Amino acid sequence: MSESSSFFEKCFTVARQIPYGRVTTYGAIARYLASPQSARAVGYAMTASHAKDVPAYRVVNRIGLLTGKHHFEGINLMQQLLENEGIEVKNNQIQNFEIVFWDPSKEL
């Protein structure tokens, strides 16, 4: 297994732990994996995760923007999936972000 695929698998494992109705950030996953400079790599992992039963739609940028939405099928699929879990999204941004934010460093 290559180093990047191993990192991706670790990202997938963390993302699978994000509770229903909560979101986390690329940076929070990177920090949890002791690689704080790797937020972009976490984003690449989420892009590569779509056929792997990973709730990548629950991973957003540091201020709650749906920056990965263009990697989902359909125009608003990421937003629809989040809204189905009770998360309010306006103008591609999570509302009440500090309330729905899940930090794996504090939870796992």
MDTraj code that builds the backbone (N, CA, C; nanometers):
import mdtraj as md
import numpy as np

residues = "MET SER GLU SER SER SER PHE PHE GLU LYS CYS PHE THR VAL ALA ARG GLN ILE PRO TYR GLY ARG VAL THR THR TYR GLY ALA ILE ALA ARG TYR LEU ALA SER PRO GLN SER ALA ARG ALA VAL GLY TYR ALA MET THR ALA SER HIS ALA LYS ASP VAL PRO ALA TYR ARG VAL VAL ASN ARG ILE GLY LEU LEU THR GLY LYS HIS HIS PHE GLU GLY ILE ASN LEU MET GLN GLN LEU LEU GLU ASN GLU GLY ILE GLU VAL LYS ASN ASN GLN ILE GLN ASN PHE GLU ILE VAL PHE TRP ASP PRO SER LYS GLU LEU".split()
xyz = np.array([
    [0.0865, -0.1181, 0.0000],
    [0.0000, 0.0000, 0.0000],
    [0.0903, 0.1232, 0.0000],
    [0.0639, 0.2167, -0.0872],
    [0.1457, 0.3365, -0.0931],
    [0.1170, 0.4256, 0.0275],
    [0.2093, 0.5181, 0.0517],
    [0.1937, 0.6098, 0.1647],
    [0.0662, 0.6923, 0.1516],
    [0.0355, 0.7396, 0.0288],
    [-0.0851, 0.8222, 0.0110],
    [-0.2110, 0.7399, 0.0295],
    [-0.2131, 0.6151, -0.0192],
    [-0.3349, 0.5354, -0.0012],
    [-0.3538, 0.4989, 0.1457],
    [-0.2445, 0.4805, 0.2194],
    [-0.2551, 0.4543, 0.3622],
    [-0.3117, 0.5773, 0.4339],
    [-0.2642, 0.6971, 0.3967],
    [-0.3162, 0.8205, 0.4546],
    [-0.4644, 0.8339, 0.4204],
    [-0.4995, 0.8051, 0.2956],
    [-0.6400, 0.8131, 0.2544],
    [-0.7252, 0.7196, 0.3390],
    [-0.6793, 0.5979, 0.3615],
    [-0.7552, 0.5023, 0.4421],
    [-0.7749, 0.5545, 0.5848],
    [-0.6746, 0.6186, 0.6400],
    [-0.6884, 0.6771, 0.7733],
    [-0.7938, 0.7881, 0.7712],
    [-0.7934, 0.8686, 0.6652],
    [-0.8945, 0.9742, 0.6501],
    [-1.0342, 0.9139, 0.6425],
    [-1.0482, 0.8060, 0.5654],
    [-1.1785, 0.7402, 0.5515],
    [-1.2271, 0.6889, 0.6870],
    [-1.1360, 0.6304, 0.7642],
    [-1.1717, 0.5771, 0.8959],
    [-1.2249, 0.6872, 0.9865],
    [-1.1584, 0.8026, 0.9868],
    [-1.2047, 0.9144, 1.0695],
    [-1.3391, 0.9648, 1.0182],
    [-1.3521, 0.9834, 0.8880],
    [-1.4765, 1.0361, 0.8319],
    [-1.5946, 0.9446, 0.8628],
    [-1.5714, 0.8149, 0.8665],
    [-1.6803, 0.7214, 0.8986],
    [-1.7287, 0.7371, 1.0427],
    [-1.6494, 0.8034, 1.1274],
    [-1.6864, 0.8230, 1.2681],
    [-1.7671, 0.9508, 1.2915],
    [-1.7769, 1.0372, 1.1897],
    [-1.8492, 1.1632, 1.2069],
    [-1.9958, 1.1300, 1.2346],
    [-2.0477, 1.1757, 1.3463],
    [-2.1866, 1.1425, 1.3802],
    [-2.2876, 1.2035, 1.2824],
    [-2.3985, 1.1362, 1.2694],
    [-2.5128, 1.1855, 1.1918],
    [-2.5485, 1.3256, 1.2421],
    [-2.5702, 1.4169, 1.1499],
    [-2.6102, 1.5520, 1.1881],
    [-2.4967, 1.6408, 1.2341],
    [-2.3741, 1.5975, 1.2112],
    [-2.2556, 1.6755, 1.2504],
    [-2.1632, 1.6869, 1.1300],
    [-2.0701, 1.7804, 1.1355],
    [-1.9696, 1.7976, 1.0303],
    [-1.8337, 1.8189, 1.0946],
    [-1.7301, 1.7959, 1.0172],
    [-1.5949, 1.8281, 1.0594],
    [-1.5245, 1.8961, 0.9437],
    [-1.3985, 1.9296, 0.9643],
    [-1.3234, 1.9996, 0.8604],
    [-1.2062, 1.9144, 0.8126],
    [-1.1565, 1.9522, 0.6947],
    [-1.0369, 1.8864, 0.6408],
    [-0.9218, 1.9019, 0.7406],
    [-0.9082, 2.0223, 0.7951],
    [-0.8005, 2.0494, 0.8898],
    [-0.8134, 1.9721, 1.0195],
    [-0.9349, 1.9559, 1.0692],
    [-0.9551, 1.8806, 1.1933],
    [-0.9140, 1.7349, 1.1751],
    [-0.9457, 1.6790, 1.0594],
    [-0.9034, 1.5408, 1.0318],
    [-0.7516, 1.5355, 1.0207],
    [-0.6913, 1.6310, 0.9507],
    [-0.5454, 1.6342, 0.9363],
    [-0.4776, 1.6449, 1.0724],
    [-0.5272, 1.7335, 1.1587],
    [-0.4689, 1.7481, 1.2930],
    [-0.4833, 1.6188, 1.3727],
    [-0.5995, 1.5551, 1.3639],
    [-0.6212, 1.4301, 1.4358],
    [-0.5212, 1.3230, 1.3907],
    [-0.4882, 1.3250, 1.2627],
    [-0.3949, 1.2266, 1.2073],
    [-0.2489, 1.2708, 1.2244],
    [-0.2255, 1.3712, 1.3090],
    [-0.0909, 1.4218, 1.3392],
    [-0.0191, 1.4711, 1.2136],
    [-0.0952, 1.5285, 1.1233],
    [-0.0394, 1.5824, 1.0000],
    [-0.1091, 1.7154, 0.9695],
    [-0.0916, 1.8150, 1.0574],
    [-0.1701, 1.9386, 1.0482],
    [-0.1548, 2.0169, 0.9186],
    [-0.0494, 1.9918, 0.8437],
    [-0.0297, 2.0622, 0.7166],
    [-0.0948, 1.9886, 0.5995],
    [-0.1722, 1.8852, 0.6275],
    [-0.2257, 1.7987, 0.5215],
    [-0.3751, 1.8138, 0.4958],
    [-0.4317, 1.9297, 0.5271],
    [-0.5754, 1.9484, 0.5042],
    [-0.6114, 1.9264, 0.3579],
    [-0.5276, 1.9737, 0.2674],
    [-0.5552, 1.9562, 0.1242],
    [-0.5536, 1.8078, 0.0871],
    [-0.4623, 1.7320, 0.1453],
    [-0.4562, 1.5878, 0.1187],
    [-0.5824, 1.5186, 0.1705],
    [-0.6358, 1.5668, 0.2825],
    [-0.7625, 1.5132, 0.3323],
    [-0.8722, 1.5404, 0.2294],
    [-0.8702, 1.6577, 0.1701],
    [-0.9666, 1.6894, 0.0643],
    [-0.9545, 1.5939, -0.0528],
    [-0.8316, 1.5641, -0.0925],
    [-0.8111, 1.4675, -0.2012],
    [-0.8666, 1.3309, -0.1620],
    [-0.8460, 1.2938, -0.0355],
    [-0.8982, 1.1653, 0.0127],
    [-1.0502, 1.1636, 0.0053],
    [-1.1144, 1.2732, 0.0457],
    [-1.2605, 1.2776, 0.0411],
    [-1.3098, 1.2687, -0.1030],
    [-1.2382, 1.3301, -0.1954],
    [-1.2746, 1.3209, -0.3369],
    [-1.2645, 1.1769, -0.3853],
    [-1.1666, 1.1043, -0.3352],
    [-1.1449, 0.9654, -0.3769],
    [-1.2327, 0.8660, -0.3022],
    [-1.3148, 0.9135, -0.2104],
    [-1.3878, 0.8235, -0.1200],
    [-1.5277, 0.7850, -0.1658],
    [-1.5763, 0.8417, -0.2724],
    [-1.7185, 0.8299, -0.3046],
    [-1.7704, 0.6878, -0.3252],
    [-1.6886, 0.5955, -0.3631],
    [-1.7363, 0.4572, -0.3798],
    [-1.7000, 0.3704, -0.2592],
    [-1.6640, 0.4317, -0.1485],
    [-1.6138, 0.3569, -0.0340],
    [-1.6986, 0.3707, 0.0921],
    [-1.8233, 0.4068, 0.0800],
    [-1.9125, 0.4194, 0.1954],
    [-1.8554, 0.5141, 0.3015],
    [-1.8086, 0.6294, 0.2558],
    [-1.7527, 0.7322, 0.3432],
    [-1.8428, 0.8548, 0.3323],
    [-1.8898, 0.9095, 0.4443],
    [-1.9770, 1.0277, 0.4376],
    [-1.8965, 1.1560, 0.4146],
    [-1.8321, 1.1648, 0.2997],
    [-1.7457, 1.2783, 0.2673],
    [-1.8223, 1.4104, 0.2675],
    [-1.9523, 1.4046, 0.2486],
    [-2.0330, 1.5266, 0.2484],
    [-2.0326, 1.5944, 0.3858],
    [-1.9922, 1.5234, 0.4898],
    [-1.9862, 1.5808, 0.6246],
    [-1.8536, 1.6519, 0.6521],
    [-1.7677, 1.6604, 0.5519],
    [-1.6377, 1.7262, 0.5680],
    [-1.6388, 1.8551, 0.4861],
    [-1.6150, 1.9661, 0.5550],
    [-1.6226, 2.0988, 0.4929],
    [-1.4949, 2.1772, 0.5255],
    [-1.4865, 2.2987, 0.4738],
    [-1.3655, 2.3758, 0.5028],
    [-1.3725, 2.4377, 0.6424],
    [-1.2702, 2.5085, 0.6827],
    [-1.2545, 2.5558, 0.8207],
    [-1.3599, 2.6549, 0.8664],
    [-1.4311, 2.7180, 0.7728],
    [-1.5372, 2.8106, 0.8125],
    [-1.6762, 2.7575, 0.7767],
    [-1.6825, 2.6301, 0.7394],
    [-1.8120, 2.5687, 0.7134],
    [-1.8623, 2.5796, 0.5707],
    [-1.7759, 2.6178, 0.4774],
    [-1.8183, 2.6253, 0.3375],
    [-1.8153, 2.4876, 0.2731],
    [-1.9101, 2.4630, 0.1837],
    [-1.9176, 2.3356, 0.1121],
    [-1.8228, 2.3392, -0.0072],
    [-1.6943, 2.3485, 0.0194],
    [-1.5965, 2.3636, -0.0882],
    [-1.5826, 2.2382, -0.1738],
    [-1.6223, 2.1236, -0.1232],
    [-1.6112, 2.0002, -0.2004],
    [-1.7362, 1.9638, -0.2785],
    [-1.8347, 2.0520, -0.2806],
    [-1.9647, 2.0164, -0.3390],
    [-1.9583, 1.9813, -0.4867],
    [-1.8631, 2.0373, -0.5592],
    [-1.8546, 2.0079, -0.7024],
    [-1.8055, 1.8657, -0.7301],
    [-1.7640, 1.7933, -0.6271],
    [-1.7214, 1.6544, -0.6436],
    [-1.8366, 1.5555, -0.6266],
    [-1.9551, 1.6065, -0.5994],
    [-2.0729, 1.5215, -0.5831],
    [-2.1590, 1.5302, -0.7073],
    [-2.2269, 1.4217, -0.7388],
    [-2.3180, 1.4228, -0.8534],
    [-2.4325, 1.5186, -0.8261],
    [-2.4813, 1.5797, -0.9300],
    [-2.5914, 1.6730, -0.9134],
    [-2.5420, 1.8077, -0.8651],
    [-2.6259, 1.9054, -0.8760],
    [-2.5865, 2.0418, -0.8433],
    [-2.5758, 2.0648, -0.6935],
    [-2.6695, 2.0118, -0.6172],
    [-2.6735, 2.0401, -0.4740],
    [-2.6755, 1.9151, -0.3870],
    [-2.6184, 1.8055, -0.4344],
    [-2.6269, 1.6802, -0.3591],
    [-2.5635, 1.6912, -0.2203],
    [-2.4470, 1.7540, -0.2106],
    [-2.3820, 1.7666, -0.0795],
    [-2.4729, 1.8419, 0.0171],
    [-2.5291, 1.9519, -0.0282],
    [-2.6191, 2.0309, 0.0559],
    [-2.7433, 1.9501, 0.0914],
    [-2.8002, 1.8775, -0.0027],
    [-2.9198, 1.7983, 0.0243],
    [-2.8918, 1.6909, 0.1288],
    [-2.7772, 1.6244, 0.1181],
    [-2.7425, 1.5203, 0.2154],
    [-2.7285, 1.5791, 0.3552],
    [-2.6656, 1.6954, 0.3648],
    [-2.6515, 1.7616, 0.4948],
    [-2.7875, 1.8050, 0.5494],
    [-2.8689, 1.8636, 0.4644],
    [-3.0011, 1.9085, 0.5085],
    [-3.0884, 1.7921, 0.5508],
    [-3.0722, 1.6759, 0.4863],
    [-3.1462, 1.5565, 0.5267],
    [-3.1110, 1.5140, 0.6686],
    [-2.9941, 1.5554, 0.7168],
    [-2.9512, 1.5240, 0.8529],
    [-2.9813, 1.6382, 0.9491],
    [-3.0536, 1.7391, 0.9022],
    [-3.0934, 1.8493, 0.9883],
    [-2.9950, 1.9644, 0.9950],
    [-2.8949, 1.9634, 0.9096],
    [-2.7958, 2.0713, 0.9078],
    [-2.8453, 2.1794, 0.8123],
    [-2.8494, 2.3029, 0.8610],
    [-2.8963, 2.4144, 0.7802],
    [-2.7801, 2.4707, 0.6986],
    [-2.8049, 2.4871, 0.5676],
    [-2.7043, 2.5405, 0.4766],
    [-2.7656, 2.6585, 0.4021],
    [-2.6942, 2.7711, 0.4027],
    [-2.7362, 2.8888, 0.3263],
    [-2.6160, 2.9413, 0.2502],
    [-2.6359, 2.9671, 0.1217],
    [-2.5272, 3.0192, 0.0376],
    [-2.4012, 2.9342, 0.0482],
    [-2.4202, 2.8030, 0.0419],
    [-2.3094, 2.7059, 0.0474],
    [-2.2321, 2.7069, 0.1787],
    [-2.2935, 2.7565, 0.2855],
    [-2.2241, 2.7601, 0.4142],
    [-2.3127, 2.7014, 0.5241],
    [-2.2498, 2.6190, 0.6083],
    [-2.3184, 2.5594, 0.7227],
    [-2.3583, 2.6713, 0.8188],
    [-2.4819, 2.6708, 0.8606],
    [-2.5292, 2.7652, 0.9612],
    [-2.5077, 2.7026, 1.0992],
    [-2.4834, 2.7858, 1.1988],
    [-2.4558, 2.7368, 1.3343],
    [-2.3406, 2.6362, 1.3341],
    [-2.2391, 2.6692, 1.2557],
    [-2.1254, 2.5797, 1.2359],
    [-2.0628, 2.5343, 1.3680],
    [-2.0469, 2.6275, 1.4626],
    [-1.9825, 2.5930, 1.5893],
    [-2.0637, 2.4914, 1.6689],
    [-2.1926, 2.4825, 1.6427],
    [-2.2792, 2.3877, 1.7144],
    [-2.2729, 2.2487, 1.6518],
    [-2.2681, 2.2409, 1.5194],
    [-2.2681, 2.1106, 1.4515],
    [-2.1274, 2.0579, 1.4235],
    [-2.0255, 2.1383, 1.4549],
    [-1.8874, 2.0953, 1.4318],
    [-1.8503, 1.9816, 1.5261],
    [-1.7868, 1.8798, 1.4694],
    [-1.7396, 1.7628, 1.5441],
    [-1.5878, 1.7570, 1.5318],
    [-1.5188, 1.7571, 1.6447],
    [-1.3725, 1.7540, 1.6455],
    [-1.3257, 1.6127, 1.6812],
    [-1.2667, 1.5413, 1.5848],
    [-1.2243, 1.4043, 1.6154],
    [-1.1193, 1.3977, 1.7255],
    [-1.0406, 1.5022, 1.7440],
    [-0.9392, 1.5030, 1.8491],
    [-1.0009, 1.4992, 1.9881],
    [-1.1224, 1.5477, 1.9996],
    [-1.1898, 1.5493, 2.1292],
    [-1.2863, 1.4327, 2.1462],
    [-1.3153, 1.3639, 2.0362],
    [-1.4179, 1.2596, 2.0401],
    [-1.3634, 1.1181, 2.0247],
    [-1.2526, 1.1029, 1.9555],
    [-1.2010, 0.9677, 1.9290],
    [-1.0853, 0.9340, 2.0211],
])
top = md.Topology()
chain = top.add_chain()
for i, resn in enumerate(residues, 1):
    res = top.add_residue(resn, chain, resSeq=i)
    for name in ("N", "CA", "C"):
        top.add_atom(name, md.element.get_by_symbol(name[0]), res)
traj = md.Trajectory(xyz[None], top)
